[in-house]
Amino acid sequence: MAQVQHLDMYAGESKTFTLYARDASNLPVNLSGLTISWTVGRRPNDPTNRTGVFTKSGTIVSAPAGSFTVPVANADTQNLFPGIYQHIAETTDSQGNIEVVCVGRMRVRSNIQSAS
């Protein structure tokens, strides 16, 4: 089972998440030589749609510890419907083998508009 991490943010917020890759024994996955793809999908208003809403590349922070970051820009979330989305991080090695290393829910809250 991959690492389970739940995330929380506001629509239109720019944020960088730190995520951790774990294997079925809950040990860190060494990310040396791997690329990381992170996808957010499963819209709360259309849960049967399996198409990703957006995808980002992960940046390795510590390969032996299995930690990496993914940036979310304002434009990625500003028009998202508030609710619970699913996210998944996959690694790919040089032979094209793909492994799921982190999954979870990403809660997107309504953007709070400031009074003018």
KOLPALUM-659873 format. One record per residue (C-alpha): z, y, x; residue in three letters. Coordinates in nm, 4 decimals. Example, Ala and Ser with C-alpha at 12.3 -4.5 7.8 and 13.67 -1.06 7.14 Angstrom:
! residues 2
[[0.7800; -0.4500; 1.2300]; 'ala']
[[0.7140; -0.1060; 1.3670]; 'ser']
! end
This chain:
! residues 116
[[0.0000; 0.0000; 0.0000]; 'met']
[[-0.0894; 0.3427; 0.1312]; 'ala']
[[0.1604; 0.6257; 0.1660]; 'gln']
[[0.2340; 0.7934; -0.1694]; 'val']
[[0.2779; 1.1717; -0.1567]; 'gln']
[[0.2832; 1.4018; -0.4544]; 'his']
[[0.1657; 1.7617; -0.4134]; 'leu']
[[0.2223; 2.0807; -0.6101]; 'asp']
[[0.0327; 2.4101; -0.6054]; 'met']
[[-0.0914; 2.6997; -0.8174]; 'tyr']
[[-0.4535; 2.7424; -0.9238]; 'ala']
[[-0.6199; 2.9864; -0.6851]; 'gly']
[[-0.3624; 2.9348; -0.4110]; 'glu']
[[-0.4655; 2.8746; -0.0498]; 'ser']
[[-0.2433; 2.6100; 0.1025]; 'lys']
[[-0.2402; 2.3577; 0.3860]; 'thr']
[[-0.0791; 2.0230; 0.3097]; 'phe']
[[0.0678; 1.7958; 0.5774]; 'thr']
[[0.0139; 1.4319; 0.4847]; 'leu']
[[0.1153; 1.1048; 0.6485]; 'tyr']
[[-0.0902; 0.7877; 0.6893]; 'ala']
[[0.1072; 0.4665; 0.6395]; 'arg']
[[0.0128; 0.0999; 0.6189]; 'asp']
[[0.1354; -0.1709; 0.3795]; 'ala']
[[0.4526; -0.2158; 0.5887]; 'ser']
[[0.5229; 0.1601; 0.5704]; 'asn']
[[0.4488; 0.1988; 0.9416]; 'leu']
[[0.2483; 0.4980; 1.0674]; 'pro']
[[-0.1263; 0.4402; 1.0995]; 'val']
[[-0.2447; 0.5504; 1.4434]; 'asn']
[[-0.5230; 0.7978; 1.3698]; 'leu']
[[-0.6768; 0.7956; 1.7203]; 'ser']
[[-1.0552; 0.7769; 1.6969]; 'gly']
[[-1.0581; 0.8010; 1.3168]; 'leu']
[[-1.1987; 1.0644; 1.0831]; 'thr']
[[-1.0133; 1.1599; 0.7667]; 'ile']
[[-1.1618; 1.2457; 0.4285]; 'ser']
[[-0.9376; 1.3779; 0.1501]; 'trp']
[[-1.0578; 1.3950; -0.2103]; 'thr']
[[-0.9017; 1.5460; -0.5222]; 'val']
[[-1.0258; 1.4149; -0.8549]; 'gly']
[[-0.9453; 1.2703; -1.1957]; 'arg']
[[-0.9349; 1.5914; -1.3942]; 'arg']
[[-0.6483; 1.5974; -1.6475]; 'pro']
[[-0.8884; 1.7058; -1.9223]; 'asn']
[[-1.1341; 1.4237; -1.8333]; 'asp']
[[-0.9322; 1.1346; -1.6804]; 'pro']
[[-1.2151; 0.8810; -1.7009]; 'thr']
[[-1.4403; 1.0943; -1.4773]; 'asn']
[[-1.4083; 0.9393; -1.1321]; 'arg']
[[-1.6117; 1.2101; -0.9557]; 'thr']
[[-1.4165; 1.4105; -0.6997]; 'gly']
[[-1.3442; 1.7754; -0.7787]; 'val']
[[-1.3483; 1.8671; -0.4095]; 'phe']
[[-1.3313; 1.6929; -0.0712]; 'thr']
[[-1.1898; 1.8153; 0.2585]; 'lys']
[[-1.1781; 1.6844; 0.6138]; 'ser']
[[-0.8353; 1.6187; 0.7579]; 'gly']
[[-0.7197; 1.7506; 1.0950]; 'thr']
[[-0.5002; 1.5163; 1.2961]; 'ile']
[[-0.1645; 1.6663; 1.3952]; 'val']
[[-0.0134; 1.3587; 1.5635]; 'ser']
[[-0.2324; 1.0491; 1.5910]; 'ala']
[[0.0521; 0.8062; 1.6801]; 'pro']
[[0.2741; 0.9400; 1.3986]; 'ala']
[[-0.0126; 0.9286; 1.1474]; 'gly']
[[0.0235; 1.2919; 1.0443]; 'ser']
[[-0.2665; 1.5149; 0.9457]; 'phe']
[[-0.3310; 1.8353; 0.7558]; 'thr']
[[-0.5818; 1.9259; 0.4858]; 'val']
[[-0.6617; 2.2869; 0.3959]; 'pro']
[[-0.7098; 2.3942; 0.0354]; 'val']
[[-0.8821; 2.7300; -0.0079]; 'ala']
[[-0.8455; 2.9699; -0.2988]; 'asn']
[[-1.2001; 2.8894; -0.4143]; 'ala']
[[-1.1201; 2.5151; -0.4324]; 'asp']
[[-0.8594; 2.5576; -0.7046]; 'thr']
[[-0.9059; 2.8949; -0.8740]; 'gln']
[[-1.1000; 2.7489; -1.1673]; 'asn']
[[-0.9120; 2.4208; -1.2019]; 'leu']
[[-0.7639; 2.3262; -1.5360]; 'phe']
[[-0.3810; 2.3122; -1.5020]; 'pro']
[[-0.2427; 1.9599; -1.4923]; 'gly']
[[-0.2137; 1.6476; -1.2828]; 'ile']
[[-0.5013; 1.5413; -1.0573]; 'tyr']
[[-0.5109; 1.2447; -0.8222]; 'gln']
[[-0.5723; 1.2701; -0.4496]; 'his']
[[-0.6728; 1.0107; -0.1926]; 'ile']
[[-0.7065; 1.0186; 0.1857]; 'ala']
[[-0.9283; 0.7685; 0.3632]; 'glu']
[[-0.9898; 0.7058; 0.7309]; 'thr']
[[-1.3201; 0.5919; 0.8764]; 'thr']
[[-1.3537; 0.4271; 1.2172]; 'asp']
[[-1.6560; 0.4226; 1.4481]; 'ser']
[[-1.7886; 0.1042; 1.2796]; 'gln']
[[-1.7767; 0.2662; 0.9344]; 'gly']
[[-1.4708; 0.0750; 0.8122]; 'asn']
[[-1.2795; 0.2720; 0.5488]; 'ile']
[[-0.9055; 0.2455; 0.4838]; 'glu']
[[-0.6991; 0.4265; 0.2207]; 'val']
[[-0.3957; 0.5766; 0.3960]; 'val']
[[-0.2451; 0.8237; 0.1466]; 'cys']
[[-0.2595; 0.8657; -0.2317]; 'val']
[[-0.0707; 1.0543; -0.4983]; 'gly']
[[-0.0726; 1.3148; -0.7703]; 'arg']
[[-0.1524; 1.6809; -0.7170]; 'met']
[[-0.0054; 1.9077; -0.9807]; 'arg']
[[-0.2011; 2.2282; -1.0339]; 'val']
[[-0.0045; 2.4972; -1.2134]; 'arg']
[[-0.1489; 2.7955; -1.3970]; 'ser']
[[-0.2026; 3.0943; -1.1756]; 'asn']
[[0.0509; 3.3625; -1.2585]; 'ile']
[[-0.1213; 3.6974; -1.3034]; 'gln']
[[0.0703; 4.0002; -1.1801]; 'ser']
[[0.1204; 4.2917; -1.4174]; 'ala']
[[-0.0727; 4.6021; -1.3187]; 'ser']
! end
